Amino acid sequence: MDCSPRNIVLTAERIYHCEKHKSQYKDENSYNNSIESIPAIIKEPDFIGFNNSNNSIQYVKKLEDTTLVAVRISYKGALKLRTVFPLTEFDLNKKIASKKLIPYN
């Protein structure tokens, strides 16, 4: 298995998709901070998980709004950013309790 570092592809279509979640954030500054923090969220998440239904790695970090970044792994091994959205404390705790997310350290 090749585990070497790779770039994550971000397309205009996915940026548009992420914009749809903007209203779910506390405010525009929180949304902008989350978007700007994507590299840090991926590099040093508080929680990680894998979604079997869409073959994506989930990175979660507690910022002003707890933010989930999903990166899909294609069958050819390409990494593509799928979405970025805030998680409520309830949803975060539910994912932790069901072991869909685990602490990262």
Secondary structure as GFF3:
##gff-version 3
##sequence-region A 1 105
A	DSSP	beta_strand	8	9	.	.	.	ID=ss1
A	DSSP	alpha_helix	12	19	.	.	.	ID=ss2
A	DSSP	three_ten_helix	22	24	.	.	.	ID=ss3
A	DSSP	alpha_helix	28	36	.	.	.	ID=ss4
A	DSSP	alpha_helix	38	43	.	.	.	ID=ss5
A	DSSP	beta_strand	47	51	.	.	.	ID=ss6
A	DSSP	beta_strand	56	62	.	.	.	ID=ss7
A	DSSP	beta_strand	66	73	.	.	.	ID=ss8
A	DSSP	beta_strand	79	86	.	.	.	ID=ss9
A	DSSP	alpha_helix	89	97	.	.	.	ID=ss10
A	DSSP	beta_strand	102	103	.	.	.	ID=ss11
###
